[in-house]
Amino acid sequence: MKRVTLVLRHGPESDLGVREMIDMAMVLATFECPVTLVIQDAGVLWTTLPRFPEGHSHSITGRLKSLPLYDVETILISQEALDAFAIQPAASFPGHAVEPATIEAALSNADVVLEA
């Protein structure tokens, strides 16, 4: 099966593409496709948001936090972007901060890379 890496670059102000990307990650993982999620640029802002009720414009945060339940366990958060925004991910957010070399390796090892 192809290895898919999904890259989230956009923050909460433009969540439609991000919402579709997260749904795609869940569907792919359901069919046992190896999925890696890379969160960088303004996408790191998602890592600091609390869970919002469904229907709220930022309700996608609950989906992001539930990715490990779908076996999406490789969630890489750009340390460079976190530093640029001077933020730290919420303790409840899955994944871990990594350096650019780790993200580059994930991208080069993927068969398919999609960005939102």
NUTI-906676 format. One record per atom (N, C-alpha, C): atom name; residue in one letter; x, y, z; residue number from 1. Coordinates in pm, 1 decimal, always signed. Layout:
BEGIN
REC at aa       px       py       pz   i
REC CA  A        X        Y        Z NUM
...
END
This chain:
BEGIN
REC at aa       px       py       pz   i
REC  N  M    +84.0   -117.3     +0.0   1
REC CA  M     +0.0     +0.0     +0.0   1
REC  C  M    +88.9   +124.2     +0.0   1
REC  N  K    +43.8   +226.0    -66.5   2
REC CA  K   +119.6   +351.3    -76.8   2
REC  C  K   +122.5   +424.2    +57.6   2
REC  N  R   +236.7   +485.8    +85.9   3
REC CA  R   +250.7   +568.3   +205.5   3
REC  C  R   +210.4   +710.7   +170.4   3
REC  N  V   +117.5   +765.0   +247.0   4
REC CA  V    +63.0   +897.4   +219.7   4
REC  C  V   +104.8   +993.1   +330.6   4
REC  N  T   +156.0  +1108.5   +290.2   5
REC CA  T   +187.6  +1214.6   +385.5   5
REC  C  T    +98.4  +1333.6   +354.4   5
REC  N  L    +26.9  +1377.9   +456.9   6
REC CA  L    -62.2  +1492.7   +444.0   6
REC  C  L     +1.6  +1609.9   +517.1   6
REC  N  V    +10.1  +1723.6   +450.4   7
REC CA  V    +76.4  +1841.4   +507.0   7
REC  C  V    -28.1  +1949.4   +531.7   7
REC  N  L    -40.7  +1990.9   +658.4   8
REC CA  L   -132.4  +2099.4   +694.9   8
REC  C  L    -52.3  +2226.4   +712.6   8
REC  N  R    -75.1  +2321.9   +625.0   9
REC CA  R     -0.9  +2448.2   +628.8   9
REC  C  R    -87.8  +2567.1   +667.5   9
REC  N  H   -218.0  +2551.1   +663.1  10
REC CA  H   -308.0  +2664.1   +687.5  10
REC  C  H   -366.5  +2657.9   +827.6  10
REC  N  G   -384.0  +2774.3   +885.2  11
REC CA  G   -435.5  +2785.0  +1020.7  11
REC  C  G   -586.1  +2788.8  +1027.7  11
REC  N  P   -637.7  +2814.6  +1145.5  12
REC CA  P   -782.1  +2814.4  +1170.3  12
REC  C  P   -863.2  +2913.1  +1087.5  12
REC  N  E   -800.0  +3013.8  +1031.1  13
REC CA  E   -877.8  +3110.1   +951.2  13
REC  C  E   -925.3  +3050.6   +818.7  13
REC  N  S   -868.6  +2939.4   +776.4  14
REC CA  S   -908.8  +2877.1   +648.8  14
REC  C  S   -919.3  +2726.2   +666.8  14
REC  N  D  -1024.0  +2683.1   +739.7  15
REC CA  D  -1027.2  +2544.1   +781.6  15
REC  C  D  -1093.7  +2446.9   +685.5  15
REC  N  L  -1152.7  +2489.8   +574.6  16
REC CA  L  -1222.0  +2396.5   +485.6  16
REC  C  L  -1126.2  +2293.0   +426.7  16
REC  N  G  -1014.8  +2335.9   +372.3  17
REC CA  G   -917.8  +2242.0   +316.7  17
REC  C  G   -858.5  +2152.5   +424.0  17
REC  N  V   -836.5  +2208.3   +541.5  18
REC CA  V   -782.6  +2131.2   +653.3  18
REC  C  V   -883.7  +2025.4   +695.8  18
REC  N  R  -1010.0  +2063.4   +705.1  19
REC CA  R  -1116.1  +1969.2   +742.8  19
REC  C  R  -1119.2  +1851.8   +645.6  19
REC  N  E  -1111.8  +1880.0   +515.8  20
REC CA  E  -1112.4  +1773.0   +415.8  20
REC  C  E   -988.4  +1685.6   +427.7  20
REC  N  M   -873.8  +1745.3   +458.1  21
REC CA  M   -750.0  +1669.8   +472.7  21
REC  C  M   -757.8  +1576.3   +592.8  21
REC  N  I   -813.5  +1622.7   +703.1  22
REC CA  I   -826.6  +1538.9   +822.6  22
REC  C  I   -923.6  +1424.6   +795.8  22
REC  N  D  -1033.4  +1453.7   +728.2  23
REC CA  D  -1127.4  +1347.0   +691.8  23
REC  C  D  -1058.6  +1244.3   +601.8  23
REC  N  M   -976.6  +1290.3   +509.9  24
REC CA  M   -903.5  +1200.4   +421.2  24
REC  C  M   -808.2  +1111.5   +500.8  24
REC  N  A   -740.2  +1168.9   +599.1  25
REC CA  A   -648.9  +1091.2   +682.6  25
REC  C  A   -723.6   +979.8   +754.3  25
REC  N  M   -841.6  +1010.5   +806.2  26
REC CA  M   -920.5   +910.7   +877.4  26
REC  C  M   -966.9   +798.6   +784.1  26
REC  N  V  -1010.3   +834.8   +664.8  27
REC CA  V  -1055.4   +734.3   +568.2  27
REC  C  V   -939.1   +645.8   +524.9  27
REC  N  L   -826.9   +705.9   +491.1  28
REC CA  L   -710.4   +627.7   +449.5  28
REC  C  L   -666.1   +532.4   +560.1  28
REC  N  A   -661.2   +581.6   +682.0  29
REC CA  A   -618.2   +497.4   +794.3  29
REC  C  A   -718.2   +384.8   +819.5  29
REC  N  T   -845.6   +411.9   +798.1  30
REC CA  T   -947.5   +308.7   +815.3  30
REC  C  T   -921.3   +191.1   +722.2  30
REC  N  F   -868.6   +220.2   +603.5  31
REC CA  F   -836.7   +114.9   +507.1  31
REC  C  F   -690.2    +71.6   +516.8  31
REC  N  E   -629.9    +96.2   +633.7  32
REC CA  E   -495.3    +51.6   +667.6  32
REC  C  E   -385.4   +106.1   +577.1  32
REC  N  C   -408.4   +224.1   +523.4  33
REC CA  C   -305.5   +292.5   +445.8  33
REC  C  C   -217.1   +369.0   +544.1  33
REC  N  P    -85.0   +353.0   +536.4  34
REC CA  P     +2.3   +427.2   +627.6  34
REC  C  P     -5.0   +578.0   +600.9  34
REC  N  V    -43.1   +652.3   +702.9  35
REC CA  V    -61.2   +797.1   +689.3  35
REC  C  V    +29.9   +868.9   +788.5  35
REC  N  T   +100.9   +969.1   +736.9  36
REC CA  T   +180.3  +1058.9   +820.2  36
REC  C  T   +120.1  +1197.8   +805.6  36
REC  N  L   +107.5  +1267.7   +915.5  37
REC CA  L    +55.7  +1403.8   +912.6  37
REC  C  L   +168.3  +1498.1   +952.6  37
REC  N  V   +193.4  +1597.5   +868.1  38
REC CA  V   +293.8  +1700.4   +896.0  38
REC  C  V   +219.7  +1832.1   +915.2  38
REC  N  I   +244.5  +1897.7  +1027.4  39
REC CA  I   +180.2  +2025.5  +1056.4  39
REC  C  I   +290.2  +2130.9  +1060.4  39
REC  N  Q   +279.7  +2227.0   +968.5  40
REC CA  Q   +381.9  +2331.8   +963.4  40
REC  C  Q   +322.1  +2464.0   +921.7  40
REC  N  D   +404.9  +2564.6   +915.9  41
REC CA  D   +362.4  +2700.9   +884.6  41
REC  C  D   +247.5  +2740.8   +978.1  41
REC  N  A   +144.0  +2807.7   +927.3  42
REC CA  A    +33.3  +2851.5  +1012.9  42
REC  C  A    -49.1  +2734.6  +1065.0  42
REC  N  G    -31.2  +2616.0  +1008.7  43
REC CA  G   -102.1  +2497.4  +1057.1  43
REC  C  G    -74.2  +2466.4  +1202.9  43
REC  N  V    +41.9  +2508.2  +1254.4  44
REC CA  V    +74.4  +2480.6  +1394.2  44
REC  C  V    -21.9  +2549.2  +1490.7  44
REC  N  L    -93.0  +2650.5  +1444.0  45
REC CA  L   -190.0  +2718.3  +1531.3  45
REC  C  L   -301.2  +2623.8  +1575.5  45
REC  N  W   -330.9  +2520.6  +1495.4  46
REC CA  W   -432.0  +2420.7  +1534.2  46
REC  C  W   -391.7  +2348.2  +1661.2  46
REC  N  T   -263.0  +2336.1  +1687.0  47
REC CA  T   -215.7  +2256.8  +1800.7  47
REC  C  T   -241.6  +2323.5  +1935.1  47
REC  N  T   -279.3  +2450.4  +1934.7  48
REC CA  T   -299.9  +2523.0  +2060.1  48
REC  C  T   -446.7  +2543.6  +2092.8  48
REC  N  L   -534.8  +2510.6  +2000.3  49
REC CA  L   -676.6  +2536.8  +2021.8  49
REC  C  L   -741.8  +2429.0  +2108.0  49
REC  N  P   -833.7  +2468.5  +2195.9  50
REC CA  P   -908.5  +2369.2  +2273.6  50
REC  C  P  -1010.9  +2300.0  +2183.8  50
REC  N  R  -1073.4  +2197.0  +2233.6  51
REC CA  R  -1178.0  +2128.2  +2157.1  51
REC  C  R  -1302.6  +2217.0  +2157.1  51
REC  N  F  -1359.6  +2235.2  +2037.4  52
REC CA  F  -1478.9  +2318.1  +2022.8  52
REC  C  F  -1598.1  +2230.8  +1990.1  52
REC  N  P  -1720.2  +2276.0  +2023.8  53
REC CA  P  -1839.6  +2197.7  +1990.5  53
REC  C  P  -1858.1  +2187.8  +1838.8  53
REC  N  E  -1917.4  +2078.5  +1793.2  54
REC CA  E  -1944.1  +2059.9  +1650.6  54
REC  C  E  -2028.0  +2177.1  +1600.5  54
REC  N  G  -1998.3  +2224.7  +1483.2  55
REC CA  G  -2068.8  +2339.7  +1427.7  55
REC  C  G  -1991.6  +2469.5  +1447.0  55
REC  N  H  -1904.5  +2473.3  +1546.5  56
REC CA  H  -1819.5  +2590.3  +1567.6  56
REC  C  H  -1718.3  +2594.6  +1453.6  56
REC  N  S  -1676.6  +2713.0  +1415.1  57
REC CA  S  -1584.1  +2724.3  +1300.9  57
REC  C  S  -1450.9  +2653.9  +1325.1  57
REC  N  H  -1414.8  +2626.9  +1450.4  58
REC CA  H  -1288.6  +2559.4  +1481.0  58
REC  C  H  -1310.7  +2417.2  +1532.9  58
REC  N  S  -1423.3  +2355.8  +1501.6  59
REC CA  S  -1454.5  +2223.3  +1555.8  59
REC  C  S  -1360.0  +2114.7  +1506.2  59
REC  N  I  -1281.2  +2142.5  +1406.2  60
REC CA  I  -1185.6  +2045.7  +1351.3  60
REC  C  I  -1081.6  +2002.3  +1454.9  60
REC  N  T  -1060.1  +2080.7  +1560.1  61
REC CA  T   -959.2  +2045.6  +1660.0  61
REC  C  T   -989.5  +1912.0  +1726.2  61
REC  N  G  -1115.8  +1879.8  +1745.6  62
REC CA  G  -1151.9  +1749.9  +1802.1  62
REC  C  G  -1112.1  +1636.5  +1710.1  62
REC  N  R  -1129.3  +1657.0  +1580.6  63
REC CA  R  -1088.6  +1555.1  +1483.1  63
REC  C  R   -937.6  +1536.3  +1483.7  63
REC  N  L   -865.8  +1646.0  +1488.6  64
REC CA  L   -719.6  +1636.2  +1492.0  64
REC  C  L   -673.8  +1556.2  +1613.7  64
REC  N  K   -733.6  +1584.1  +1727.8  65
REC CA  K   -694.3  +1515.1  +1849.8  65
REC  C  K   -733.3  +1367.3  +1848.3  65
REC  N  S   -829.7  +1328.3  +1764.7  66
REC CA  S   -873.1  +1188.1  +1760.6  66
REC  C  S   -798.5  +1105.0  +1655.9  66
REC  N  L   -706.8  +1163.0  +1583.4  67
REC CA  L   -634.6  +1088.4  +1479.9  67
REC  C  L   -568.4   +959.9  +1529.6  67
REC  N  P   -508.0   +957.6  +1648.7  68
REC CA  P   -448.9   +831.9  +1695.9  68
REC  C  P   -550.9   +718.5  +1708.8  68
REC  N  L   -676.6   +750.5  +1732.2  69
REC CA  L   -780.0   +646.9  +1738.6  69
REC  C  L   -798.1   +578.1  +1604.0  69
REC  N  Y   -759.5   +646.6  +1497.4  70
REC CA  Y   -768.3   +591.8  +1361.7  70
REC  C  Y   -634.1   +535.0  +1316.5  70
REC  N  D   -542.9   +517.8  +1409.0  71
REC CA  D   -407.7   +467.1  +1381.5  71
REC  C  D   -322.9   +562.5  +1298.6  71
REC  N  V   -354.5   +691.3  +1302.8  72
REC CA  V   -266.0   +792.8  +1245.2  72
REC  C  V   -178.6   +837.6  +1361.9  72
REC  N  E    -66.0   +769.0  +1376.7  73
REC CA  E    +17.4   +792.7  +1493.5  73
REC  C  E   +141.0   +876.2  +1463.4  73
REC  N  T   +176.1   +889.8  +1335.3  74
REC CA  T   +291.7   +971.3  +1299.8  74
REC  C  T   +242.8  +1112.1  +1267.2  74
REC  N  I   +247.2  +1195.7  +1368.7  75
REC CA  I   +204.3  +1335.0  +1355.0  75
REC  C  I   +324.9  +1421.5  +1391.1  75
REC  N  L   +378.5  +1487.5  +1289.3  76
REC CA  L   +499.2  +1568.3  +1305.7  76
REC  C  L   +463.1  +1716.0  +1303.9  76
REC  N  I   +504.9  +1786.9  +1406.4  77
REC CA  I   +476.2  +1929.4  +1418.4  77
REC  C  I   +607.9  +2005.1  +1401.4  77
REC  N  S   +609.8  +2100.4  +1312.2  78
REC CA  S   +731.5  +2176.0  +1283.3  78
REC  C  S   +774.4  +2260.8  +1402.2  78
REC  N  Q   +890.5  +2228.4  +1457.9  79
REC CA  Q   +944.6  +2307.6  +1568.4  79
REC  C  Q   +978.7  +2448.0  +1519.5  79
REC  N  E  +1023.9  +2457.8  +1396.2  80
REC CA  E  +1057.1  +2588.1  +1336.6  80
REC  C  E   +934.6  +2680.0  +1335.7  80
REC  N  A   +818.4  +2625.0  +1294.6  81
REC CA  A   +695.7  +2704.4  +1290.5  81
REC  C  A   +647.1  +2737.6  +1431.2  81
REC  N  L   +658.6  +2642.2  +1523.7  82
REC CA  L   +620.3  +2669.9  +1662.3  82
REC  C  L   +702.2  +2786.1  +1717.4  82
REC  N  D   +832.2  +2784.3  +1688.8  83
REC CA  D   +919.2  +2892.7  +1734.7  83
REC  C  D   +881.1  +3025.6  +1669.4  83
REC  N  A   +848.2  +3021.3  +1541.7  84
REC CA  A   +812.6  +3144.4  +1469.6  84
REC  C  A   +686.5  +3208.3  +1527.3  84
REC  N  F   +592.2  +3124.5  +1571.1  85
REC CA  F   +468.3  +3176.0  +1629.6  85
REC  C  F   +478.3  +3189.2  +1781.4  85
REC  N  A   +591.6  +3147.8  +1837.8  86
REC CA  A   +614.5  +3152.6  +1983.0  86
REC  C  A   +504.3  +3080.7  +2059.5  86
REC  N  I   +473.4  +2957.7  +2017.5  87
REC CA  I   +369.6  +2878.3  +2083.2  87
REC  C  I   +421.1  +2737.3  +2111.7  87
REC  N  Q   +349.0  +2667.4  +2197.5  88
REC CA  Q   +373.4  +2527.3  +2226.3  88
REC  C  Q   +241.1  +2453.3  +2208.1  88
REC  N  P   +244.6  +2332.1  +2154.1  89
REC CA  P   +119.7  +2255.9  +2139.1  89
REC  C  P    +55.4  +2228.7  +2274.7  89
REC  N  A    -76.8  +2220.3  +2275.2  90
REC CA  A   -148.0  +2182.8  +2396.9  90
REC  C  A   -104.4  +2042.8  +2437.4  90
REC  N  A   -102.5  +2016.8  +2565.9  91
REC CA  A    -58.6  +1886.5  +2616.5  91
REC  C  A   -144.6  +1772.9  +2561.2  91
REC  N  S   -269.9  +1800.4  +2531.7  92
REC CA  S   -360.5  +1696.3  +2481.2  92
REC  C  S   -347.5  +1673.0  +2330.6  92
REC  N  F   -268.2  +1754.3  +2263.2  93
REC CA  F   -256.5  +1740.8  +2117.8  93
REC  C  F   -160.8  +1626.2  +2085.1  93
REC  N  P   -201.5  +1536.1  +1992.9  94
REC CA  P   -113.1  +1424.0  +1957.3  94
REC  C  P     +4.0  +1471.9  +1871.6  94
REC  N  G   +105.4  +1393.2  +1864.7  95
REC CA  G   +220.9  +1427.1  +1782.7  95
REC  C  G   +330.0  +1491.0  +1865.1  95
REC  N  H   +438.2  +1521.3  +1795.2  96
REC CA  H   +549.6  +1583.6  +1864.7  96
REC  C  H   +624.0  +1678.0  +1771.0  96
REC  N  A   +688.5  +1775.9  +1832.4  97
REC CA  A   +763.3  +1875.8  +1756.4  97
REC  C  A   +892.4  +1813.6  +1704.6  97
REC  N  V   +924.1  +1844.1  +1578.3  98
REC CA  V  +1044.1  +1788.5  +1515.3  98
REC  C  V  +1116.6  +1897.1  +1436.0  98
REC  N  E  +1241.0  +1869.4  +1408.4  99
REC CA  E  +1324.1  +1959.9  +1329.8  99
REC  C  E  +1296.8  +1939.9  +1179.6  99
REC  N  P  +1337.5  +2035.1  +1095.4 100
REC CA  P  +1311.8  +2026.4   +950.9 100
REC  C  P  +1362.5  +1897.7   +885.2 100
REC  N  A  +1473.6  +1844.0   +930.5 101
REC CA  A  +1528.1  +1722.2   +869.0 101
REC  C  A  +1431.8  +1604.1   +882.7 101
REC  N  T  +1362.0  +1596.4   +994.8 102
REC CA  T  +1265.6  +1488.2  +1015.6 102
REC  C  T  +1147.5  +1503.3   +920.8 102
REC  N  I  +1103.6  +1626.7   +901.8 103
REC CA  I   +992.9  +1651.4   +808.7 103
REC  C  I  +1037.5  +1620.4   +666.2 103
REC  N  E  +1156.5  +1662.3   +629.6 104
REC CA  E  +1208.7  +1632.9   +495.5 104
REC  C  E  +1216.0  +1482.7   +471.3 104
REC  N  A  +1258.7  +1407.5   +571.1 105
REC CA  A  +1266.4  +1261.6   +557.9 105
REC  C  A  +1127.3  +1201.4   +538.5 105
REC  N  A  +1030.0  +1250.7   +612.7 106
REC CA  A   +892.3  +1200.6   +599.3 106
REC  C  A   +839.4  +1228.7   +459.2 106
REC  N  L   +867.8  +1346.7   +407.7 107
REC CA  L   +821.1  +1382.0   +273.8 107
REC  C  L   +890.5  +1298.7   +166.1 107
REC  N  S  +1017.9  +1274.6   +183.1 108
REC CA  S  +1090.4  +1198.6    +81.1 108
REC  C  S  +1057.1  +1049.1    +84.4 108
REC  N  N  +1012.4   +998.9   +199.2 109
REC CA  N   +974.7   +858.0   +209.7 109
REC  C  N   +831.0   +829.9   +168.9 109
REC  N  A   +753.6   +934.4   +143.1 110
REC CA  A   +612.7   +917.1   +106.0 110
REC  C  A   +599.7   +884.4    -42.1 110
REC  N  D   +499.3   +803.7    -73.9 111
REC CA  D   +465.3   +778.0   -213.5 111
REC  C  D   +375.6   +889.5   -267.4 111
REC  N  V   +292.7   +945.6   -178.3 112
REC CA  V   +199.5  +1052.1   -217.1 112
REC  C  V   +205.4  +1160.1   -109.3 112
REC  N  V   +215.9  +1286.1   -152.8 113
REC CA  V   +214.9  +1400.0    -60.7 113
REC  C  V   +101.9  +1494.0   -103.7 113
REC  N  L    +14.2  +1524.7    -10.3 114
REC CA  L    -96.7  +1617.2    -35.3 114
REC  C  L    -88.7  +1730.2    +65.2 114
REC  N  E   -120.0  +1851.4    +22.2 115
REC CA  E   -112.7  +1967.7   +110.4 115
REC  C  E   -244.1  +2041.4   +118.5 115
REC  N  A   -269.2  +2099.5   +236.8 116
REC CA  A   -385.6  +2185.8   +254.7 116
REC  C  A   -344.5  +2305.0   +339.1 116
END
